Amino acid sequence: MARELTPDEDNLLIELGRLLSEESYSRERKEIEIGNLKLDLLKRGRGSVVVGEVKKSSRFLKSAEMQLLFYLYKLKERGIQASGELLIPREKKRMKVELTRGKEKEIEQAIGKIEEIISREEPPLPEKCRFCPKCAYREFCWA
């Protein structure tokens, strides 16, 4: 993303995610862009703002939570206090996510690591992992 590379739009998982997002939560405001953030859902009510992140399964909860916490962190920088919900429609799950001071520090550490990688002249050498076969960016590492 820092180099403005886009994933393979024909990747089956990307297409499934797009379809899931379109067909779920039809009564909510979807795909809201705030600056360079693209939020799946945004709900307002009784003085609160709730950001929803839709996922196809609860398999990778930590990365999903970090993504949502990043959005909450960036909104807070803009003066918008919000809470979050991870939404997994196929499993009928809804998990609340709050940006606590501890989580904020965790996000700041992750941002620091990412900025260090971005600032390098050369990208890190690719390392195969269990995510590689389905990754929409795999061509950039293994072409």
BADO-261027 format. One record per residue: residue number from 1; residue in one letter; x, y, z of N, C-alpha, C in turn. Coordinates in Angstrom, 3 decimals. Layout:
N
NUM, a, X, Y, Z, X, Y, Z, X, Y, Z
...
# end
This chain:
143
1, m, 0.822, -1.192, 0.000, 0.000, 0.000, 0.000, 0.865, 1.255, 0.000
2, a, 1.975, 1.214, 0.723, 2.861, 2.379, 0.771, 3.434, 2.687, -0.603
3, r, 3.561, 1.684, -1.438, 4.084, 1.859, -2.798, 2.961, 1.883, -3.831
4, e, 1.730, 1.960, -3.331, 0.531, 2.020, -4.160, 0.385, 0.814, -5.082
5, l, 0.769, -0.358, -4.575, 0.550, -1.601, -5.293, -0.847, -2.087, -4.946
6, t, -1.529, -2.624, -5.917, -2.872, -3.116, -5.655, -2.885, -4.634, -5.733
7, p, -3.743, -5.260, -4.955, -3.813, -6.727, -4.995, -4.426, -7.195, -6.308
8, d, -4.290, -8.469, -6.563, -4.907, -9.098, -7.722, -6.417, -9.046, -7.537
9, e, -7.087, -8.187, -8.280, -8.526, -7.993, -8.124, -9.324, -9.230, -8.524
10, d, -8.703, -10.156, -9.261, -9.379, -11.393, -9.646, -9.199, -12.500, -8.608
11, n, -8.489, -12.198, -7.532, -8.278, -13.170, -6.471, -9.638, -13.562, -5.889
12, l, -9.877, -14.853, -5.803, -11.168, -15.366, -5.349, -11.541, -14.847, -3.962
13, l, -10.570, -14.766, -3.058, -10.877, -14.305, -1.703, -11.272, -12.833, -1.684
14, i, -10.660, -12.035, -2.549, -11.024, -10.616, -2.635, -12.446, -10.493, -3.178
15, e, -12.754, -11.283, -4.200, -14.106, -11.263, -4.770, -15.136, -11.719, -3.736
16, l, -14.821, -12.775, -2.972, -15.740, -13.254, -1.932, -15.960, -12.192, -0.858
17, g, -14.891, -11.529, -0.454, -14.997, -10.470, 0.552, -15.859, -9.320, 0.069
18, r, -15.682, -8.939, -1.182, -16.468, -7.857, -1.767, -17.958, -8.251, -1.802
19, l, -18.235, -9.476, -2.230, -19.618, -9.966, -2.298, -20.244, -10.034, -0.909
20, l, -19.495, -10.542, 0.051, -19.988, -10.643, 1.421, -20.326, -9.264, 1.978
21, s, -19.451, -8.307, 1.723, -19.665, -6.950, 2.208, -20.895, -6.322, 1.565
22, e, -21.089, -6.571, 0.270, -22.240, -6.005, -0.433, -23.561, -6.596, 0.052
23, e, -23.573, -7.900, 0.328, -24.823, -8.580, 0.643, -25.183, -8.584, 2.121
24, s, -24.252, -8.223, 2.985, -24.504, -8.246, 4.427, -24.829, -6.849, 4.935
25, y, -25.618, -6.796, 5.988, -25.911, -5.556, 6.693, -26.458, -4.479, 5.752
26, s, -27.506, -4.831, 5.039, -28.067, -3.962, 4.009, -28.618, -2.640, 4.550
27, r, -28.950, -2.571, 5.845, -29.517, -1.342, 6.401, -28.459, -0.355, 6.886
28, e, -27.194, -0.719, 6.817, -26.123, 0.142, 7.328, -25.467, 0.931, 6.197
29, r, -24.816, 2.041, 6.574, -24.025, 2.799, 5.592, -22.740, 2.029, 5.344
30, k, -22.440, 1.787, 4.069, -21.305, 0.934, 3.725, -20.232, 1.686, 2.955
31, e, -19.034, 1.135, 3.065, -17.862, 1.632, 2.356, -17.764, 3.154, 2.420
32, i, -17.549, 3.618, 3.608, -17.392, 5.040, 3.868, -15.906, 5.373, 3.782
33, e, -15.563, 6.394, 3.017, -14.172, 6.815, 2.921, -13.969, 8.075, 3.744
34, i, -12.979, 8.007, 4.636, -12.577, 9.150, 5.440, -11.082, 9.292, 5.219
35, g, -10.684, 10.283, 4.451, -9.274, 10.399, 4.077, -8.883, 9.176, 3.274
36, n, -7.820, 8.505, 3.708, -7.383, 7.295, 3.005, -7.899, 6.017, 3.670
37, l, -8.844, 6.151, 4.600, -9.454, 4.995, 5.241, -10.728, 4.612, 4.502
38, k, -10.918, 3.319, 4.310, -12.153, 2.836, 3.694, -12.812, 1.891, 4.696
39, l, -13.869, 2.379, 5.333, -14.551, 1.640, 6.387, -15.676, 0.812, 5.790
40, d, -15.807, -0.438, 6.246, -16.868, -1.308, 5.743, -18.248, -0.767, 6.111
41, l, -18.431, -0.435, 7.386, -19.724, 0.058, 7.875, -19.514, 1.204, 8.849
42, l, -20.485, 2.086, 8.899, -20.454, 3.177, 9.859, -21.868, 3.361, 10.393
43, k, -21.993, 3.300, 11.733, -23.295, 3.484, 12.371, -23.194, 4.641, 13.343
44, r, -24.210, 5.482, 13.353, -24.281, 6.571, 14.317, -25.574, 6.444, 15.091
45, g, -25.473, 6.731, 16.354, -26.682, 6.700, 17.164, -26.421, 7.152, 18.574
46, r, -27.331, 7.932, 19.111, -27.256, 8.385, 20.505, -25.872, 8.875, 20.914
47, g, -25.312, 9.741, 20.108, -24.024, 10.345, 20.448, -22.827, 9.444, 20.290
48, s, -22.967, 8.318, 19.612, -21.819, 7.433, 19.432, -21.629, 7.090, 17.957
49, v, -20.415, 6.749, 17.629, -20.064, 6.308, 16.284, -19.485, 4.907, 16.422
50, v, -19.977, 3.980, 15.601, -19.486, 2.606, 15.613, -19.014, 2.262, 14.206
51, v, -17.762, 1.816, 14.124, -17.177, 1.380, 12.862, -17.270, -0.136, 12.823
52, g, -17.812, -0.672, 11.739, -17.918, -2.110, 11.582, -16.958, -2.618, 10.522
53, e, -16.319, -3.712, 10.819, -15.406, -4.369, 9.865, -15.957, -5.769, 9.613
54, v, -16.298, -6.056, 8.345, -16.909, -7.330, 7.975, -15.818, -8.300, 7.532
55, k, -15.848, -9.501, 8.091, -14.898, -10.557, 7.732, -15.672, -11.818, 7.381
56, k, -15.066, -12.653, 6.539, -15.783, -13.857, 6.121, -15.714, -14.966, 7.160
57, s, -14.693, -14.934, 8.030, -14.618, -15.930, 9.101, -13.852, -15.345, 10.282
58, s, -13.919, -16.054, 11.399, -13.210, -15.607, 12.597, -11.818, -16.239, 12.673
59, r, -11.347, -16.753, 11.571, -10.078, -17.470, 11.545, -8.881, -16.591, 11.913
60, f, -8.878, -15.347, 11.466, -7.742, -14.459, 11.719, -8.186, -13.259, 12.549
61, l, -8.670, -13.532, 13.741, -9.230, -12.479, 14.579, -8.207, -11.419, 14.979
62, k, -6.982, -11.816, 15.269, -5.980, -10.835, 15.715, -5.713, -9.798, 14.632
63, s, -5.504, -10.237, 13.386, -5.236, -9.271, 12.324, -6.479, -8.420, 12.032
64, a, -7.666, -9.015, 12.125, -8.896, -8.259, 11.922, -9.060, -7.197, 13.009
65, e, -8.758, -7.581, 14.257, -8.841, -6.634, 15.364, -7.831, -5.503, 15.182
66, m, -6.621, -5.834, 14.770, -5.600, -4.798, 14.561, -6.013, -3.832, 13.452
67, q, -6.607, -4.347, 12.390, -7.090, -3.489, 11.305, -8.137, -2.511, 11.831
68, l, -9.085, -3.027, 12.586, -10.138, -2.179, 13.131, -9.586, -1.188, 14.152
69, l, -8.658, -1.629, 14.994, -8.024, -0.713, 15.952, -7.262, 0.398, 15.237
70, f, -6.627, 0.079, 14.116, -5.930, 1.094, 13.327, -6.928, 2.154, 12.840
71, y, -8.076, 1.701, 12.340, -9.096, 2.656, 11.896, -9.543, 3.549, 13.046
72, l, -9.780, 2.949, 14.218, -10.201, 3.726, 15.382, -9.117, 4.720, 15.798
73, y, -7.867, 4.293, 15.716, -6.726, 5.154, 16.057, -6.669, 6.361, 15.118
74, k, -6.814, 6.105, 13.821, -6.761, 7.183, 12.832, -7.953, 8.131, 12.989
75, l, -9.110, 7.592, 13.310, -10.273, 8.450, 13.551, -10.054, 9.319, 14.787
76, k, -9.466, 8.738, 15.821, -9.174, 9.497, 17.036, -8.225, 10.652, 16.738
77, e, -7.232, 10.404, 15.868, -6.315, 11.484, 15.459, -7.075, 12.638, 14.802
78, r, -8.189, 12.327, 14.161, -9.014, 13.343, 13.493, -10.066, 13.937, 14.430
79, g, -10.030, 13.531, 15.697, -10.970, 14.054, 16.671, -12.297, 13.323, 16.711
80, i, -12.352, 12.134, 16.120, -13.591, 11.356, 16.101, -13.447, 10.185, 17.064
81, q, -14.224, 10.212, 18.142, -14.232, 9.103, 19.093, -15.202, 8.049, 18.574
82, a, -14.725, 6.828, 18.431, -15.572, 5.758, 17.910, -15.217, 4.452, 18.600
83, s, -16.154, 3.534, 18.551, -15.884, 2.160, 18.975, -16.002, 1.299, 17.726
84, g, -15.653, 0.028, 17.871, -15.668, -0.837, 16.703, -16.391, -2.140, 16.948
85, e, -16.777, -2.768, 15.848, -17.367, -4.102, 15.895, -16.812, -4.924, 14.745
86, l, -16.308, -6.103, 15.084, -15.947, -7.076, 14.063, -17.209, -7.877, 13.770
87, l, -17.569, -7.952, 12.506, -18.809, -8.604, 12.102, -18.488, -9.792, 11.204
88, i, -18.980, -10.955, 11.590, -18.751, -12.173, 10.816, -20.125, -12.768, 10.513
89, p, -20.737, -12.329, 9.401, -22.114, -12.715, 9.119, -22.346, -14.215, 8.978
90, r, -21.440, -14.925, 8.342, -21.637, -16.366, 8.151, -21.698, -17.116, 9.472
91, e, -20.975, -16.609, 10.473, -20.946, -17.246, 11.788, -21.899, -16.569, 12.773
92, k, -22.585, -15.534, 12.302, -23.495, -14.748, 13.137, -22.790, -14.246, 14.402
93, k, -21.578, -13.731, 14.201, -20.794, -13.206, 15.323, -20.640, -11.702, 15.187
94, r, -20.590, -11.067, 16.349, -20.398, -9.624, 16.443, -19.552, -9.390, 17.682
95, m, -18.329, -8.868, 17.506, -17.417, -8.659, 18.628, -17.071, -7.184, 18.767
96, k, -17.241, -6.683, 19.962, -16.923, -5.280, 20.225, -15.413, -5.092, 20.321
97, v, -14.927, -3.957, 19.800, -13.508, -3.610, 19.843, -13.409, -2.176, 20.338
98, e, -12.614, -1.976, 21.382, -12.414, -0.643, 21.952, -10.940, -0.279, 21.871
99, l, -10.662, 0.971, 21.578, -9.291, 1.465, 21.520, -8.880, 1.922, 22.919
100, t, -8.338, 1.001, 23.688, -7.842, 1.326, 25.028, -6.437, 1.903, 24.903
101, r, -5.914, 2.420, 25.988, -4.548, 2.969, 25.957, -3.547, 1.860, 25.620
102, g, -3.728, 0.665, 26.150, -2.837, -0.456, 25.844, -2.881, -0.837, 24.367
103, k, -4.092, -0.879, 23.810, -4.251, -1.205, 22.382, -3.667, -0.091, 21.512
104, e, -3.803, 1.138, 21.980, -3.239, 2.272, 21.245, -1.714, 2.152, 21.161
105, k, -1.087, 1.762, 22.251, 0.370, 1.555, 22.248, 0.756, 0.420, 21.302
106, e, -0.040, -0.633, 21.277, 0.212, -1.758, 20.377, 0.138, -1.310, 18.910
107, i, -0.846, -0.484, 18.587, -0.986, 0.053, 17.229, 0.207, 0.950, 16.896
108, e, 0.612, 1.794, 17.838, 1.757, 2.680, 17.599, 3.034, 1.880, 17.349
109, q, 3.222, 0.771, 18.070, 4.389, -0.093, 17.834, 4.326, -0.731, 16.447
110, a, 3.158, -1.197, 16.057, 2.990, -1.807, 14.732, 3.253, -0.771, 13.634
111, i, 2.761, 0.443, 13.825, 2.988, 1.512, 12.846, 4.482, 1.793, 12.742
112, g, 5.182, 1.819, 13.882, 6.630, 2.043, 13.882, 7.371, 0.975, 13.092
113, k, 6.994, -0.286, 13.279, 7.630, -1.384, 12.534, 7.353, -1.267, 11.038
114, i, 6.127, -0.919, 10.701, 5.763, -0.768, 9.286, 6.539, 0.387, 8.659
115, e, 6.627, 1.503, 9.369, 7.374, 2.661, 8.845, 8.844, 2.332, 8.646
116, e, 9.403, 1.509, 9.526, 10.811, 1.096, 9.376, 10.980, 0.275, 8.102
117, i, 10.068, -0.624, 7.843, 10.142, -1.446, 6.627, 9.963, -0.567, 5.383
118, i, 9.010, 0.343, 5.422, 8.734, 1.220, 4.283, 9.944, 2.094, 3.946
119, s, 10.674, 2.523, 4.975, 11.785, 3.438, 4.750, 13.030, 2.763, 4.169
120, r, 13.064, 1.459, 4.124, 14.211, 0.741, 3.561, 14.326, 0.983, 2.062
121, e, 15.567, 0.963, 1.582, 15.804, 1.080, 0.140, 15.310, -0.162, -0.600
122, e, 15.500, -1.322, 0.013, 15.113, -2.601, -0.595, 14.061, -3.258, 0.299
123, p, 13.108, -3.941, -0.303, 12.129, -4.644, 0.538, 12.786, -5.829, 1.230
124, p, 12.210, -6.289, 2.316, 12.756, -7.490, 2.958, 12.636, -8.674, 2.000
125, l, 13.499, -9.641, 2.173, 13.416, -10.840, 1.338, 12.116, -11.568, 1.648
126, p, 11.479, -12.115, 0.628, 10.221, -12.827, 0.893, 10.472, -14.111, 1.675
127, e, 9.528, -14.430, 2.526, 9.580, -15.671, 3.285, 8.252, -16.378, 3.085
128, k, 8.314, -17.619, 2.625, 7.071, -18.370, 2.429, 6.434, -18.658, 3.783
129, c, 5.126, -18.497, 3.824, 4.367, -18.831, 5.026, 3.038, -19.436, 4.595
130, r, 2.229, -19.818, 5.539, 0.988, -20.512, 5.217, -0.017, -19.629, 4.492
131, f, 0.170, -18.321, 4.486, -0.757, -17.412, 3.823, -0.427, -17.215, 2.340
132, c, 0.790, -17.528, 1.931, 1.253, -17.245, 0.566, 0.355, -17.812, -0.547
133, p, -0.073, -19.060, -0.478, -0.838, -19.604, -1.605, -2.131, -18.840, -1.932
134, k, -2.761, -18.225, -0.937, -4.025, -17.532, -1.171, -3.887, -16.014, -1.188
135, c, -2.688, -15.507, -1.000, -2.467, -14.062, -0.890, -2.667, -13.362, -2.239
136, a, -3.392, -12.258, -2.214, -3.650, -11.494, -3.438, -2.424, -10.693, -3.874
137, y, -1.371, -10.667, -3.071, -0.136, -9.957, -3.417, 1.001, -10.924, -3.765
138, r, 0.749, -12.206, -3.826, 1.823, -13.193, -3.970, 2.687, -12.986, -5.212
139, e, 2.122, -12.447, -6.289, 2.897, -12.220, -7.512, 4.042, -11.245, -7.279
140, f, 3.873, -10.290, -6.348, 4.922, -9.325, -6.076, 6.115, -9.983, -5.387
141, c, 5.876, -11.020, -4.603, 6.951, -11.702, -3.888, 7.595, -12.794, -4.715
142, w, 6.787, -13.517, -5.471, 7.264, -14.755, -6.068, 7.299, -14.751, -7.594
143, a, 7.081, -13.612, -8.221, 7.117, -13.551, -9.712, 8.532, -13.673, -10.236
# end
